[in-house]
Amino acid sequence: MKALVTGFEPFGGDRVNPSFEALRRLPPRLGGLDIATRALPVVYGAALPALREAIAQAAPDIVLSVGLAGGRAELSLERVAINVDDARIPDNSGNQPIDRPVVGGAPAAYFATLPIKAAVAALREAGLPAAVSNSAGTFLCNHVFYGLMHEAATNGRAFRGGFLHLPYLPSQAARVAGAPSMALEQIIEGIEIILSVAAARLDDLVVSEGAIS
């Protein structure tokens, strides 16, 4: 079985991105799972072509895209990607789309097809803060998550996919008063747990992970 894990280059004036750092330290094999990695540009118009190229090269069974959500305190497995780009800040090339679809004429949303609730349970059992998130935002993370699931739904790609949001690294949080963080070693462990759960099961747990409003 094969997995592809994607991350992002640094953005927003920062010099590091935990998703990029995690890619550099993931093992090439985890049990019976071969792992390929690809860093994606934080650029509208370039991220999805790079993702599609990586999928074509790796021919994965599982794709886990990973990105930073500074301010979150836990590993957040996203439930749904929405078909909108609404960038709060410019990307690394200065693009800032507002109220535009990720893919014109495509569905309003796609759901993750990885067993996200089972993975969250396994993360918590390992002592890692984790949750199911119901919003991947409207920047490049959601853009890639939506593009990933659209690729799976429309181009005959036989893979399951999902998206993981990461907290800041401690070095990043040190510059943002009160911001939570997570050590890189814990982030890598979390990614490995998610991949192991996804490789081991197709079904998900039937438990509540709904947000309280």
C-alpha positions in Angstrom: 0.0 0.0 0.0 1.2 3.5 -0.8 0.6 6.9 0.9 1.3 10.4 -0.3 1.8 13.1 2.3 1.9 16.7 1.2 2.9 19.8 3.1 3.4 23.5 2.3 6.3 25.8 2.0 6.6 28.7 4.6 4.2 31.6 4.0 2.9 34.8 5.5 6.4 36.1 6.2 7.4 33.1 8.4 10.6 31.2 7.7 9.3 27.8 8.8 6.2 25.7 8.3 5.6 22.7 10.5 4.1 20.7 7.6 7.2 21.2 5.5 9.5 20.3 8.5 7.4 17.1 9.1 7.8 16.0 5.5 11.6 16.1 5.8 11.5 13.7 8.7 8.8 11.2 7.8 10.2 7.7 7.2 9.9 6.3 3.6 8.1 3.2 5.0 5.8 2.6 7.9 5.0 -1.0 8.4 3.6 -2.2 5.1 2.9 1.4 3.9 5.3 3.1 1.5 5.3 6.9 2.0 6.0 9.5 -0.6 6.1 13.2 0.2 5.7 16.5 -1.7 6.0 20.1 -0.6 3.4 22.3 -2.3 3.8 26.0 -3.2 1.6 28.4 -1.3 0.5 29.9 -4.6 -3.0 29.8 -6.1 -2.7 28.4 -9.6 0.4 26.4 -8.7 -0.5 24.3 -5.7 -3.1 22.1 -7.4 -1.0 21.3 -10.5 1.8 20.3 -8.1 -0.6 18.1 -6.2 -1.9 16.4 -9.3 1.6 15.8 -10.5 2.6 14.2 -7.1 -0.5 12.0 -7.2 0.3 10.8 -10.8 3.9 10.0 -9.8 3.1 8.3 -6.5 -0.1 6.5 -7.5 -1.1 6.4 -3.8 -3.9 4.6 -2.0 -4.0 7.2 0.7 -3.3 11.0 0.4 -3.0 13.1 3.5 -2.4 16.8 2.9 -1.0 18.7 5.9 -0.9 22.4 6.6 -0.5 25.0 9.4 -3.4 26.5 11.3 -1.6 28.9 13.7 -3.6 29.4 16.9 -5.1 25.9 17.0 -4.0 23.8 20.0 -4.5 20.3 18.6 -4.0 18.1 15.6 -7.2 18.9 13.6 -8.4 16.4 11.1 -10.7 18.2 8.7 -14.2 16.8 7.9 -15.2 19.0 4.9 -13.6 21.1 2.1 -15.7 23.9 0.6 -15.6 25.2 -3.0 -14.4 28.8 -2.2 -11.2 30.7 -2.2 -11.5 33.8 0.1 -7.9 34.7 1.1 -7.4 36.8 4.2 -3.8 37.4 3.2 -1.9 37.2 -0.2 -0.2 34.0 -1.2 3.5 33.8 -1.7 3.1 35.4 -5.2 0.8 38.2 -4.1 -2.4 36.6 -5.3 -5.5 37.2 -3.0 -8.6 35.7 -4.6 -11.9 36.7 -2.8 -15.2 34.8 -3.2 -14.0 32.6 -6.1 -14.6 28.9 -6.5 -11.7 26.5 -6.2 -13.2 24.6 -9.2 -15.9 26.3 -11.3 -19.1 24.4 -11.7 -18.0 21.7 -9.1 -19.9 20.7 -6.0 -20.2 23.0 -3.0 -18.3 20.7 -0.8 -16.5 17.3 -0.5 -16.0 15.2 2.7 -12.8 13.5 3.7 -12.7 9.8 2.9 -10.2 8.8 5.5 -11.4 7.4 8.9 -10.9 10.7 10.7 -12.8 9.8 13.9 -10.9 6.6 14.3 -7.7 8.5 13.7 -8.6 11.1 16.3 -9.4 8.4 18.8 -6.0 6.8 18.2 -4.2 10.2 18.5 -5.8 10.8 21.8 -5.0 7.3 23.0 -1.3 8.1 22.2 -1.6 11.2 24.4 -1.7 13.7 21.5 -4.3 16.5 21.5 -6.6 15.9 18.5 -10.1 16.8 17.2 -12.3 16.6 14.1 -12.6 20.1 12.6 -15.5 21.2 10.6 -13.8 24.1 8.8 -10.5 24.0 6.9 -10.7 27.8 6.3 -10.7 29.5 2.9 -7.0 29.9 2.2 -4.6 27.5 0.5 -5.2 24.6 2.9 -8.9 24.4 2.0 -8.0 25.1 -1.6 -5.7 22.0 -1.7 -8.1 19.9 0.4 -10.9 20.6 -2.1 -8.7 20.1 -5.1 -7.6 16.8 -3.6 -11.1 15.4 -3.1 -12.2 16.8 -6.5 -9.4 14.9 -8.1 -10.4 11.7 -6.3 -14.1 12.2 -7.3 -13.6 13.1 -11.0 -10.4 11.7 -12.4 -10.7 8.0 -11.7 -8.0 8.1 -9.0 -8.5 5.2 -6.6 -7.3 6.9 -3.4 -8.8 8.0 -0.2 -7.9 11.5 1.0 -8.0 13.9 3.9 -6.4 17.0 5.4 -4.6 17.6 8.7 -4.1 21.0 10.3 -1.2 21.6 12.6 -0.5 24.0 15.5 2.5 26.3 15.5 5.9 24.9 16.3 7.2 26.2 19.7 9.7 28.5 17.9 6.8 30.1 16.0 4.5 30.4 19.1 7.3 32.2 20.9 6.7 35.1 18.6 2.9 35.1 19.1 1.9 35.9 22.6 -0.4 33.2 24.1 -0.4 31.0 21.0 -0.4 27.2 21.6 2.2 25.0 20.0 3.2 21.4 19.4 6.7 19.9 19.2 7.7 18.6 15.8 8.3 15.1 17.2 4.7 15.0 18.3 3.5 16.2 14.9 5.4 13.5 13.1 4.1 10.9 15.5 0.6 12.2 14.8 1.0 11.9 11.1 2.3 8.4 11.4 -0.7 7.4 13.6 -3.1 8.8 11.1 -1.5 7.0 8.2 -1.4 3.7 10.2 -5.2 4.0 11.0 -6.0 4.9 7.4 -4.1 1.9 6.1 -5.7 -0.5 8.6 -9.4 0.4 8.1 -11.8 1.6 5.5 -14.7 2.3 7.9 -14.9 5.0 10.5 -16.1 5.0 14.1 -19.7 6.0 14.7 -19.1 8.5 17.5 -20.0 12.1 18.0 -17.3 14.6 17.1 -19.7 17.5 16.4 -18.7 21.0 17.6 -20.8 22.7 20.3 -22.3 25.9 19.2 
